Amino acid sequence: MDNVVAPDYGPMLEASRTYFESGKTRTFAARQADLARLAQWIRANSNDICAALQADLHKAPFESWASEIGIVLDEIRYNQKHLAKWMKPAHVHTGIKVAPAQGVVYPEPFGVVLIMAPWNYPFMLTIDPLVAALAAGNCAILKPSNYSPNTADLIARMCKEVFDPGHVNVVLGDRVHNAALLDQRFDLIFFTGSTTVGQVVLEAAAKHVTPVILELGGKSPAIVDETADISLAAKRIVWGKFLNAGQTCVAPDYVLAHQEIVDDLVSEMKNWVRRFYGANALNHPEYPHIINDKSYERVMGLIDPDKVVIGGKGDPETRAIEPTIMTNVTLNDPVMGEEIFGPVLPVLTFTERNKLVKTLNAMPHPLAAYFFTNSKEAENYYISRLKFGGGAINDVVVHVATELPFGGIGYSGLGNYHGKAGFDTFTHYKSVLHRNRVDVPLRYPPYAKWKLAVIKRL
């Protein structure tokens, strides 16, 4: 924590409000220009972005492009393509009760929004919501994570070079600065991070009755039934789990394998770990590291050496942890007591899916769930009965790279974004009833019997 008193962010917020009230962000042309400048800067400085991500998380350029830079550029393109349609007022049927009238819903920006981002995908999870906020016509104050300082500094530089002062500002610093920002009254707060901190954000926002979007996490299961393509399931689960060294909010947190196929699945997952990361993952040039010492020690503490079938070792100097698979795990093991957020994959078994669904629904609802099956009936069963934010059939993680609405439920989050859902999240829809001078006497006193008969029929 910084040994300084955080500054008063009131003047920064007022400057943003002044900029917003100027009307500069409201037009279609201005929003398109903002998005175009942002995309141009990202393309021109992609090597710097990769270098920052390498310094913070030891990410390879391919992973930086696939999971951060490319996703942001896709989001910008999608918003540019559809923005004109999204901005148009929508006409809504109002019925005979208020005829003659016309109902219109006007999309308008909230105003000045706060975007608080985490460290695990520090570029994408800061800029993706910013894209939606800009498309919706807002001003924004960004708070990148202090745990990924190189990326945070790059984002601050980017915003100074791309946007006018007051339009988009960046605040750097630790939780002292977070608390100082949360003391201010924003028009909307968008937070991505842990459930624990999300509760703090929600409590702070309640003081000002500020709307909040929470993108949190949880223990996301990958269910593999007896009909699944075992090799494909193993390959995709291993990829998704150990992407970013497991520091992914939608990573498969644990595997639930049908008892009939668990041995084959574990064998295939071990094979894919070796094929992806070789015999010494700790020194693999493309394998990410854990963000800091505290997280490294926490994740290492979740590993039970007696249940490890591959991996289990770590390097405290580089904070790398081997891709680790544990078997014979139960719900009572420490590794099942919290979101792992690291390269440790517990494998549990099941035999009856109805009991499995009952158990899972009794737990906090996860941000994601994944189902590996070749049975359409089983697919529909899980989708219709399990509660989770979003997910995929016969794959993991990749749903976040689409324009599908993305968000959690309950402890895993409130609200969603990506594509049109992002524009909607940062937009207030103002409903207005337009009427002319034609006046129907039915609604006015005195209320004669004939009026009661008419209103009943209406």
C-alpha positions, -999 to +999 in steps of 0.1 A: +000+000+000+013+035-008+025+054+022+007+085+010-027+100+014-047+096-018-056+129-034-092+143-036-106+131-069-135+155-067-118+180-091-111+153-116-147+141-115-159+177-119-137+182-150-152+150-164-187+162-157-179+196-174-166+177-205-197+155-206-221+185-202-204+201-232-221+175-254-189+165-272-195+128-266-231+126-277-229+126-315-225+095-337-195+111-354-177+119-322-182+084-308-170+068-341-139+090-341-131+081-305-133+044-313-112+048-345-084+067-326-083+041-299-080+013-324-053+031-344-033+036-312-036+000-302-024-013-336+005+012-337+016+004-301+009-034-300+045-042-294+045-020-263+013-036-251+029-071-255+061-059-236+040-046-207+021-079-205+053-098-206+068-077-178+037-081-156+027-117-163+053-133-185+028-136-214+039-146-248+030-122-277+006-148-291-013-151-259-013-113-255-028-109-290-052-139-286-066-131-252-062-093-249-053-071-279-073-090-305-104-092-283-103-054-278-099-047-315-128-070-323-150-053-298-141-019-313-150-031-348-183-046-337-193-014-319-184+007-349-204-015-372-236-014-352-234+019-334-257+039-357-285+013-352-280+012-314-282+049-311-315+053-328-346+060-307-369+030-306-407+033-311-428+012-287-465+003-290-484+020-262-519+005-266-554+020-268-555+031-231-535+063-239-544+067-276-537+087-296-500+086-285-466+075-295-440+058-272-403+064-278-373+051-260-343+074-262-308+059-255-286+083-237-252+080-219-251+078-181-225+105-178-192+099-160-185+063-152-158+046-132-142+015-146-121-006-121-101-034-136-081-064-124-046-075-130-051-109-147-060-096-182-050-060-174-053-045-208-084-063-221-104-060-189-097-023-187-102-013-223-131-037-233-155-019-210-141+014-220-150+007-256-186+001-245-186+033-224-173+054-253-197+039-278-226+048-254-213+084-252-199+085-216-168+101-200-148+076-180-123+074-152-102+042-154-085+025-124-062-002-136-048-027-111-017-017-091-006-054-093+001-050-131+020-017-130+036-019-165+003-023-182-013+003-160+014+028-169+009+020-206-029+025-203-023+059-187+000+069-215-025+057-241-054+077-227-033+109-225-023+104-262-058+095-275-083+114-255-089+150-243-084+157-206-118+152-189-130+127-215-110+097-203-087+099-172-066+072-156-059+069-118-028+049-108-022+036-073-032+010-047-063+004-026-060+038-010-067+054-044-095+028-050-112+039-017-108+076-026-125+071-059-153+051-044-160+081-020-170+100-051-204+100-067-203+085-102-231+079-126-222+042-130-195+019-116-181-010-136-160-033-115-141-065-125-124-085-097-130-107-067-164-112-050-149-099-018-139-066-033-170-065-054-190-064-021-170-034-010-177-016-043-214-024-040-215-011-004-197+022-014-220+027-044-251+022-023-243+055-004-249+074-036-275+050-051-251+045-080-258+017-104-231-010-104-220-037-128-199-064-111-179-089-131-167-114-105-157-150-105-163-183-087-155-220-091-165-228-127-170-265-133-161-285-165-185-315-166-174-344-188-199-372-192-195-408-205-205-398-241-179-371-245-149-371-270-123-377-243-092-366-261-109-334-274-123-326-239-089-332-223-071-310-249-095-281-245-098-283-207-060-283-204-057-253-227-084-233-209-072-241-174-035-233-179-041-203-202-025-173-183-013-199-157-049-204-145-054-167-137-086-165-157-120-157-141-137-181-165-111-209-164-124-243-156-118-243-119-123-280-115-133-311-135-163-333-128-158-365-147-182-394-150-168-424-131-167-445-163-143-422-181-123-404-154-091-426-158-090-421-196-097-384-192-069-379-166-045-398-188-053-377-218-050-344-198-016-355-186-006-361-223-017-327-234+001-310-205+033-325-217+026-317-253+018-281-246+044-272-220+072-299-223+091-316-195+100-283-177+071-259-177+087-237-151+113-226-177+090-226-207+093-192-225+056-190-233+042-201-200+029-172-178+038-167-142+018-159-111+013-122-105+029-117-071+044-136-041+011-136-021-008-153-049+021-177-055+021-188-019-017-191-018-019-213-049+010-235-038-008-240-005-037-255-022-017-283-037-019-317-019+012-336-030-005-370-022-031-362-049-009-348-076-006-369-108+014-343-128+031-311-118+030-298-083+063-279-082+069-241-082+097-216-085+094-189-058+119-167-076+100-165-109+066-173-093+060-200-119+039-230-109+038-262-130+005-271-147-008-294-119-036-320-120-049-336-088-072-366-086-093-383-059-103-348-048-135-342-027-155-312-020-139-311+015-104-306+002-089-271+007-085-267-031-123-269-034-128-242-007-120-212-028-116-201-064-081-214-073-070-187-098-039-206-106-026-236-126-041-263-103-068-286-117-087-308-093-106-338-107-137-350-090-161-378-102-199-383-104-222-411-114-257-395-113-263-362-130-294-353-110-274-355-078-246-336-094-269-307-104-285-306-070-250-303-054-238-277-078-269-255-074-265-256-036-231-239-041-225-202-051-235-199-088-203-198-109-194-173-136-190-201-162-199-238-167-187-261-194-203-294-206-185-320-227-210-344-241-222-359-274-258-362-261-282-335-270-305-346-242-277-343-216-267-309-231-303-296-227-305-311-192-275-292-178-283-259-195-319-259-183-311-270-147-278-255-137-274-219-127-243-201-140-234-169-158-225-183-192-204-211-208-199-235-236-207-269-249-176-290-258-152-261-252-140-237-225-133-200-221-138-190-258-174-177-252-158-146-237-142-138-271-176-135-288-203-108-288-225-129-265-236-111-234-211-118-207-217-117-169-223-137-138-252-145-115-254-140-077-219-142-062-203-143-096-217-109-107-244-084-116-251-073-152-232-081-184-214-066-213-198-074-247-214-064-280-248-049-277-250-058-240-220-035-234-238-006-251-269-013-231-250-015-198-235+020-203-268+035-216-298+048-198-329+042-218-353+072-213-389+064-221-411+092-233-448+093-242-456+117-270-492+130-271-512+155-292-540+178-283-568+152-288-583+146-253-605+117-243-628+126-213-629+091-200-601+095-174-615+127-158-640+128-128-668+125-122-667+087-128-700+078-143-711+042-145-705+041-182-669+051-176-664+022-153-679-002-178-656+012-205-624+010-184-632-026-175-634-035-211-602-016-219 
